[in-house]
Amino acid sequence: MQGRADIQGREISDMSKQTWHDGTWETEDGLALHYRDYPGPAERPAILCIPGLTRNVRDFDPIAEAFAGHWRVICVELRGRGESDYAKDPASYAPETYVKDLLALFEQLDIGKVVALGTSLGGILSVLLANVLPQRFAGMIVNDIGPVVEPAGLARIRSYVGNGGSYATWMHAARSLRETQGHAYPDFTISEWLRLAKRLMVVSNSGRIGYDYDMRIADPLEAQGNVAPADMWNAWNALPDISKLVIRGELSDILSAATLQRMEAEIAGLETLTLSRVGHVPTLDEPEAQAAIKSLLDRLA
C-alpha cells in the first residue's frame, strides 16, 4: 500500500499565507517519502522537523507559522505517515530504518546544517541522527522525550496505535480525541480539539475521517514492546557540543520529571522547559515553548 497522493513539487499557500514546496526523497528500499519545505535564508541552518509516532507534517504548522521566512523549515513524514509511501514490510517501521531514511534525506537534498526539532519518536531519531552526522547539526530541540520512556506511557500508546477508527464529521473526530487524550490537554476548548483532529486525521476517499498513518506501524511496537533502542543515555551523552533544548509537558507520562532532572545533571549544555497543564505531547504553539525555541534560534542566527 502506498501513500495517498502524487505530490511532486507543488507550490501552495496555507491560511497563514506561508508558502511551501512539497517534494519527495527516496529510501534505499524504494519508497518515496514526503517532505514540506518552507523557504528561508540560505546562510542560516534549516529547522528540520521530525514528527512523532503517529504524526505528520501538519503537526509543525505552529513552527512554520512562527519561524518560516526567517528560517528555512523542512518538515518530514516518516514512512507510513501522511503522504509518504507505506512500507512493504511493516517490520521496517523501526528506529534503525527511520534513521537510514533520514540519512538518505541528507544525501538527496541540499540542506546543509540543521537545527533538529523532534517530537517524541522524532526526538529519539534526532539524537540518533546527530550521533551519526554530528557535523551537520547546529542545534537540537526535543519535544517531550528523553533517554527513558516511561512504561505507563508506552503502555498507553500501545493501547491505541493501530486501532484505526473513522468518523462522520470533524466534530465527531474532535470529541473522540477529547475522550482519549483529555488527560494531556485538560484546558483545551472544542475549537482546539478540532484543530488537533485536523492535524492528526484526514478525509478518506469514502468521505470518512480517519487517522493519517498506516495501521501496521503498530506491528513492531507490539512485537518489540518499545519505540527506542534499549539504552539511550549513551546516545544523549555523545551528542555534539551544540545548543540543546528539551521541552516537557508537566503531565507527561512519557518523559518523567525524574528523568528530566537527571538529564539536566548529566548532559552538558542542556536547557529545559516544563509546560504546566500539558501532557504528551506539547503542541508547540504554547507561548512559552515558542519563546524558548526563538531564544535558541536567536543564538544561532
N, C-alpha and C positions, 0 to 999 in steps of 0.2 A: 504494500500500500504506500502511496506517495502523498506528499503534501497537497494542499488543495488548489494551488494556483501556479501559473507560469508568470513569474514576476521579474522578468529580465529588464532591469534598469528603467523603471518608470520615474517620472518627476511629478510629485503630488504635494499638496499642502494640507495640513490639519487645521483645526479650528483656531489654533493659536497663531496661524499664519507662518509657522515654521515650515521650511521646505526641506524635503529629504529625497534621497535616492535609494531605491530598493534594488538589491542585487543578490547574487548567489556566489558561493565558493564551493569547490568540490572536495570531498573526502577521499581518502585512499581506497575506500570500498565503493566509490562511485555515486555517493549521494550528493545532491545539490542542497546546500544549506543556505538559509535566508539571513541576510543582514539588512539593517536600515542605517543609512549613513547621512547624518546631518552635517553640512559643511561648516568649517571654522578655520581660523588662521593656521597655516601650514607650519609656522615656526613654533607652535605650542604642541605638547603631546596631545594625542587624541584621548578622549574618555571612552574606554572600551567597557561596555555594559554587558554583563553576563547574567542571565536570569536564573531563578530558582527552578526547582524540580518540575513544576507544572506550569511555569510562566513563559512569557513570550515577549516580543519587543514592546508591546503596549505597556508593559509593567514599568518602563522607563520614560513614559510620557512626562512625568514631573521633572525629570532630569533634563530632557530635551527642551522643555518649555523654559527652564531656568537658565540653562547654560549654552544651548546650541547657538551658533553665530559667534559667540565669544570663544567657544571651544568646538573643535570637531567632536561629534558624539557618534559613536558606532555601537549600535545595539544588535546583538546576535541572537539567533534562535538555535538552540541545540537540536540535534537530530530528533525527529519525532514530535517537535513542537511547532505550533503556528504554521508558517508556510514552508518550513523545512521538510525535506523528504522524510518519510517514516523508514525506520531501519528494516532491512530484510530479516535480520536475526535479532530478536529482542534482547539477547544476551549482550549485544553491543551497547545497550543503554547502561553504561557503567563509566565511572570517572576516568579510567585509563583511556577509554575510547574518546570521551569528550575532550580530553587534553590533546590527543592526536589530531582531532578535528580542528581544534583551535590553533595548533601549530601550523596546520595547513592554511588557516586563515592568514597568519603572519606571512607565510611564504607567497601567497597569491595576491594579497592586497598591499598597497603601498601605504602602510600606516605608521611606520617609524616607531617612535616611543609612545607608550601609553600610560595613562592612569587607569588601572583596572577598577571597575566598580561592580562587585559581585554580590548578588543577593542569595543567601542560603547556599544551595549547591553551587551557585555561581561564585560565591566567596571561596569555597573549597577549591574550585578549579582555578581561580585567580592565584591562590597560594601555590598550587602545584605547578602552574604555568610559569610563575615567577622563579621557581626553583630551577626550571629548565632553561629559561631565557632571561636571566637577571638583567642583562644589558639593555633589554627593551622596555624596562619598567621605570617610570619616573615617580610613581606613587601608587597607593592602593587604598581603596575604600571597601570595607567588608560589612555587609548588612546582615546582622543577626546570625552569625555562625562563628564557631571557634574550633580549637583542636578537639574538643569533646562535644559530641552530640548526645544530649540527654535522652536516656531510654524512654522516658514517658512521652516526650515529644515525638521521638521516632515511631513509637507505637501508634500515636495518634495519626501521623502521616500515613503509616502503612494501612490504617483502618479505612482511609478514604481514597487513596490514589488508585486509579484504575477502575473505580466503581462505575464511572460513567454517569448516566442520568441526563435527561433532557427536559426542557421547559417550554411552555407555550408562549410566554411573554417574558420580557426583561424584568417585570415586577416579580413574577414567579421565581425567576433565577435569583434576583436580589434577596428575596425572602428566604430562599433555601440557603444562600450563603450566610445570612444572618443567623440561621438556626445552627449551622455547623461551625461558624467561625466567630460567633459573637463574643466569645471569651477573649479573642485577640484585639477586638476593636469595640470595647464597651460603650464608647461615646459616639459611634457612627450614627448619622441620620440616614433615612431611607435613600436620600439622593447620593450619599457616599457609598451605600451598598450597591446602588445601581451603577455607579462609576466603576466600582471594583468588579462587578459582574461583567461589564463590557471590556475590562482588561483581560479577564480570565477565560471568557467564553466567546463563542462565535455562532452565527446563524448558519445552519447546515443547508444543504440543497433541499431538504424536505421542509424547510421553514421552521424547524425546531431549533432551540438554543441549547448548546452543549459545550462542554469543556474543549479547549483548543489544544489537545495533545493526543498522542497515540496511547490508548489504554494499556498497551503492552509495556510501557515504561515501568509498570509495577512488577513485572515478572522477575527481574534481577533483585529488586528490593525484597520481594518475598523469599527468594531463594537464598540470598546472602545476608539479609537482615540488617544491612547498613547502607549508608549513602556515601561513605568516605573510607579511605584506607584506615587501617586499624589505629595507627599512631600518627597523628598529625602534628604533635608537638615539635618533632624534628624539622618538619617542613616549615612550620611557622618560625622557628628559631634560625632557619637557614635563609630567611628572606634577605634580599639585598638591603643596603643602607638607604632606604627611601622613606618618604613620608607615608605613614600608615595610620588609618583611622578605622576603628571598629564602632559601628552603631548597634546598640542593643535595645530591644523593647523591654521595658520593665517587667512585663507579664510573660516574657518568652519562656516557653517550655523546651526550647532547643539549645539556647545559649544561656547558661545559668550565671547568676551574679558571682558565684564562687569561681567559675571558670574564667570569667572576665577579670576578676581580681588577680588570679594567678597570671593571666596574660599580661596585665599591667606590670606585674613584678618581674616577669621573665623575658618579655620581648622588648628589645631595645627600641626606643623611639616611638612607641605605640601611644597614640591618642585614642581616647574612648569617649563615647557619648551614650547615656542611657535616657531613653524617651519614656516619660511617665504615661501610664494608662494605654500602653500599646503592647501587643504581644508579637508573635511570629507571623508575618514579618512587618516591620515598618514599611510604609508605602512610599517614603522618600519625598512626600510633599509636605511633611511636617516642617514648620519654620525653623525649628532647632536643627533638624537634620540638614536642611539646605544651607543654613548658616555655617555649620561645621564643614560641609563639603566645600563651600565657597572659600572658607578660610584656608583649607588645604590647597585648593587650586590657586588661590592668590599667591601663595608662596612659590608656586611653580611657574607663574606667568612671566 
